[in-house]
């Protein structure tokens, strides 16, 4: 899903969130592309940051903070945690 909540109002956004969570609960894998870190941390299990078409870093959302992800986006360098991975 590419920016599934972009330009939506609060009610519509909540409907999309409920749909994504329902799909996840039924075992469906979802690739979510978003610049909204609140959506990312609300919906994702893992995050992968790309910059210039290259993987900067990745990790489990439970072990990365929003600041970690923002650092990867802005600086283009990875943040290493116990469960993060080096760029591919």
N, C-alpha and C positions, 0 to 999 in steps of 0.2 A: 504494500500500500504506500503510495507516494503522497505525503502530506495529507492524510485523510481528514484532519480536522481544520485545515487551512480555510479561512474565510467562513467558518461556521459560527453560529451563535452558541451560547452556553447549552441550550436544550439539545440542539443537534449534535454538539460535541459529545455530550453525555450519552446520546444514543449510539454514536460511533464507538465510544469507549466500552459500552455494554456489549455491543456486537463483537468487538475484538476479544474481550474477555470471555464471551460465550464460545467463540471459535477456539480459543486457547484451551478452555475447559473441556472441549471435545477432542483434544489432541491435535488440533490443526496448527501447523507451523506457519508463522506469519513473518514476513520481511517488512518492516516498517521503516520508511524513510521520512525523517522529520528534523526540522531545525528547532522545534519547540522542545526544549529539554524537560519541561514539566510532563509533556506527553510521553517522551522517551522513558523517563523514570517511572511513570505511572503504568506503562503498558509493556515495557520490554524486560526480558530476563538478562539479555546481553546487549552490549553496545559495541559497535565498530565505527571508528571515526575515519573518514576519508578526507584527504586534502589534495587537491590537484590530481585526482584520480588514483592516488596511492593510499594504502592503508597506513594510518598514523599509529593506531593502537586499538586494542579491544580489551574487553573485560566484562566481568559479571556486574550487573547494575548494583548488586548488594555490596560490592567491594569498591566501587568507584563513586566518587561524589560528583555533584554537578560541576563543582570547581575543577575537578580532574578532567572531566570531559570538555569543559570550556577551555582549559589550558591546551588540550590536544587540538581543539578546533583552531584556536588563535595562533598558538606557537608552532603547530605542526610537528610537535615532538611527543613521544609517548609518555605516559605516566605509568610507572610500574607498581603493581600491587601484587599480593600473593596469587591472585587468579587472573591477572592481566597477562596478555601475550605480547611478544615482540611483533613488530610489523612483518607482514608476509613479504 
